[in-house]
Amino acid sequence: MEVSEAAIKRFFENNCTKEEAILVHQYFLDHPEQLDKWLPEREWESFVHGMALSTAESNTWFEHIENNKDKKGARVILRQWVQVAAAVLIAAGFVAIYQFVQPASKKAILKNSSPQIPASTPKIFRNNSLKNVTYVLDDGSTVTLHAKSLLICQQPFDLSERNITLHGEGLFRVAKDKSRPFTVFTKGFSTTALGTTFRIKAYDSSSIATVKLIEGKVVLQNLQHPGKPVYLHPGDAYNFSHNSNSFRSITPKPPVPAKITAPIQVDGSITETAAAISFSNTPLTEVLKKISEVYKITINTDEAKPEGRKFTGSFLKKQVADEVLSTIAELNNYVVVQEGTVYRLTIQ
């Protein structure tokens, strides 16, 4: 039995006749492989289930998909999803046909008793590009996702909490809301804030995750040992090891002042020792020039326009250039692009 594409399209748009609905329904029963064409990936991403997944369930699904997507069994897994799609479509088809054959009074009862779409639904933010992408959440918070990163959360957020699951790397600028904590769940630990800016790097393929607080205050929670929270202050950074299931501070220590009279820090000054460099309200152009000299790299700022901006802070010379520039970039809403020994700063 053949069915025209126009009839199938009208079926999905709920704009077909009773006879067409019966024919299309039977067609998909006989040819379930055709669902691949009519239910593409973007349809599944926008599919809304009646009940949101928990964080643990979403992590399990994500890991299962990632572990199997490049294997020979991937086609089998995909076929299983198509079978689920067939079940959903067939069920929908029965409802559509049932509506066609019932009298008007029964149609009204069926329509009035249909389930309502929940106000809050799971949403996926995925960055498959090579550039950082910034998304605005419903509460006004923003998250800048790095390449190959994914974020899952309810939109709009619940009335009592704002929970997010992150796979990859993101910079979070959290809108203040004392009544609803903002928590980012990653593999092994969570990061909670009320209104602040912080960065998390937690790729599933890495045994080490990193959290760095830029401003405000956050608390880290080991999901296996919830009784020992770790509190961060601006400038603090912590690693989380999946092998030892523990946090470790990686916050650079300020240089120890010499026993002889230490130099007075004045606006615009740059203080350098054998171990560290300190800047005090120093023009950003001078800061970048100094970093270029120390690390022997080229920093292109043509697109960043740093004139008029200033920076205060310290770096240990043993820190890599990527880390130093990332910190400066985040504080100034820049993006760092590396091309060999050349780094380019651009405005987000």
N, C-alpha and C positions, 0 to 999 in steps of 0.2 A: 504493500500500500504506500503510495507516494502522497506527500502533502506539500503544498507550495510554501516557499519561504514567507510569502506575504501572510498566509494563514497562521504560520507559527508566530510571526511578529505580532499579529493582532491578538493571538492567544496570550502572549506575555504582557501585552498592553491591556489585557482584560477588555478587548474591544471586538471579540469574535462572536459568531452566532453559536447557538446551541450545537448545531451539527458540526461546525468547525472544531469546537471544544472537544467533542467526543472523538473526532478523527485525529486531532493533534495528540490528545492523551494516549490513544492507542498506538500512535506512531512512535512515541517515546518509550512506551512499554516494549515495542518490538525492536527499537533501535536506540538503546541507552548510550551507545558510543557517540551519538550526535549531540549529547549534552556538552561535550568539550567546546563545541562551536557556539552554543547558545548560552553557556554559563562561563564566561571567561574569568580570569583571576580577579579583575577589578570588581566583578559582581560579588565574589566571595568576600573581598575586603570590606564591602559595604553591607554585607549581610548582618542583620541584627537578630541575635538570639534572645529569647525571653528572659534569660538569666545570665548575668555577667560572670566571666571566669574569675576565680580567685588568683592572686599573685602566683601562688605555687603552681596552679594549673596552667597559667599562661607560660610560666617558665618551662614546665614540662613539655608543653606542646612545642614551644620554640626550639628547645634542645632536640626534640625528636625530629622536627623538620630539618634543622641544620645538619644533624648527623646523617640524614638519609638522602638529602637533596642531590648529592653528586654520585650516589652509588647506583649499581645496576638495578637494585630493587626500587629505585625511585619511581619507575613507571608503575610498579605494582601498587605502591603507596598512592600514587596519583589516581590510579584506577579505583582504589578504595574510596577516595574522596568523590570520584565521579559516581560511584554506587550510592554514596550518601546523597549526592545531588539528585540522583534519580529518585530516591525515596522521597526527598523534599518536594520535587516537582510532581511526582505521582500523587502525593497527598494533596498538593495544591490543586492538581487537576481534578481529583475527586470532588473537592470543595467547589471548584468552578462549575463542574458538570451538575453537581447537586443543586447549585443555585439556579441553573438554567431550567431544571425540570420541576422545581417546587413551585407551588402557587405563590402569589404575591404576599400573602400573609406570612407564610413560612420564610420567605426571603427576608422580610423585615426582621423577624425574630433572629435569624442567623446573622444578619448584619449587626444588630444591636448587641449580640452576645459575643462578637469577635473580640479577641484580646487586643488591648491597647499597647502601642509601642512605648516602652518605658522612657521617661523623661531623660534619664541618664544612660548612655550606651557606651560600650567599649570603642575606643578609636585608636587607630595605629598611625603613628607618624614615622615614616621611613625615609632615610636619606641615602639614595643609591648613586648620588652624584659624587664628583671628586671635590666639590667645594662645600664649605659649611653652609647649612641652611637654618634660618631662624623661624620658629613657629610661635604664635601667640596663643596661649591657652585661654579658656573662657573666663578665668579669674583675673586676667591681666598679666599673669606671669609669662615669661618668655623662656624658651629653651633653644639654644643653638646646637644643633646636632652635627657632629663631625661625619666624615665619610664612613659608609658602611655601618651606620648606627640606626637603631630602632627604638621607639618609645611607645608604650601602651598605657592608656589611662582612660578613666571615665570622663566623658564630656557631655554635659557639664559635670563638674566635680560633685561628690556627695555633700550633703549639708554639714556633716561633722568632720570630714577629713578630705585631704587631697593626696591620693596615693598614685604613684607612677612606677612603672617597671621599665628599666633601662637596660638595653643590650648595646654596648659600645661606649661612645664618649659624648658628653654634652656639657654645655655651660648653662647654668640655671640662674635666672634673675627672678626671685620669688616675690610676688605681690604680698604685702603685709595683710595678714588676717589671723589675729590671735585665737579666734574661735575654731579655726580649721588648720591643724598642722599640715605642712607640706612634706611628704616623705617619698624619697626615691629608693626603690628596692632594686638591688643588684644581686648578683650571685654571692651569697654568703653574708651580706650585711645590708643595713639600711642607713640612709642619711636623712635627718629630719630638721626642718627649719620653719620659722614663722614668717620671716621676711629678710632675705639676704641674697648674696651672690656667691656661688661656688661652682667648682668644676669637678666632674667625676669621669674617670677613665676606667671602664670595666668591660673589656672585650671578653667574650666567652672563650676565645682561643688562648687567652693569657692566664698564667697562674698568679699574676699580681694585678691588683686593682689599686687606683690612686684617687684620693679625695683631697682637693685643695680649697681652702676657704679664702675668699678675696675680701669680703666685708660681711659684717653681721656676726652671727653665731649659729653653729649647727652641732648636733649630737649624732655620733655614730653608734650603731647598735649591731653587735655580733648576733646574727640570727640563731646561732647554736648556743650562745651563752648570753642571753638577754640581761643578765644581772650586772654586767660590767660595761656601762656606756662610756664613750670617749667624747669629751667636749673639745671643740676646736675654737680658736680665736683667730681674728684676721691675720693672714700670713702663714697659719699652720697648714701642714700637709701631712697626710698619713697614707701608708701603704697597707693593703690588706692581702695577706698571703693565703691562697686557697690550700696550699700544702700544709701549713701549720695552723690554719684557721684562726689567725690572730692579726691584730693591728700593730704597726710600728711607725713611730714618728720619723718623718724625714724632713722636718722643718730646719732650714739652714740656721745655724747658730751665729749670732752677730760676732764680729771679730773682737777678740779680747784686747782691750786698750793697753798700750804700753805703760810700763811703770813710770816712765818719764811723762811729763805733761802731754796729754793727748791733744791733738789739734781741735780747735773749736769749730763746730759745725755751723756754717753760716749759709744763708740762702745762696743757691747757685754753686755750692762747693762740691768737689769730688774728692773723696778720701780713699786712697788705695794702700793696701798692705800686701804682704806676700801671699795672704790667704783670701782676701776679700776686697770688694769695692763697695763704697757707700756713697749714695747721692742724697743731697739735701735740697729739696725744692729746685732741682737742676733742670734747665731747659731740656726737653726731650731730644732735641737735635744733638745736644752735647752728650747726653746719655748714650744714644745710639752710636755716636762716633767713637766713644770710649769702648763700648762693647765690641765694635768692629775691630778696634786695635788689639784688644785682649784676646779675642778668639780667632783673629786673622780671617775674618769673613767680610763679605760685602752685603750691606743692608740698603736696599732700594726703597726710598720713602716718597717717590714722586706722587703716588696715588693716596698716600696717607695724610699728607699735609700736617706734619707735626709742629709747625711753627706756632708758638704761643702756648704750647702745652708743657707742663713741668712734671717731674717725677721725684719721689722720695722713697728710698728703700735701699736694701743691701743684698748683695749676691756673693756666694762663695765662688772662687775661681774654679773649683773642681766641678761645679754644676755645668751641664752641657748647655751649649748656646740655644738649643731648641727650648729648653725649660725657661731660660732667662727671658727670651723673646716672647714666649707664650704668656708669661705673667704680665709683661708690659702691654702686650696686645689686648689681653682681656680687660685690663683696667682702662683702656682707651677705645674699646669697641673696634679693634683692628682684627684682621685675619692675617695669619702668617703663611706664606707660600714659599716652600724651599725648593730651590733648583740647584743642586750641587752645593757649592759654598756660597751661593747667592741667595739671600732671603729678601722677599718682597713683602712689604706691609701695605695692606689695602683696607679701606673702610668697609665695615660690614654693610 
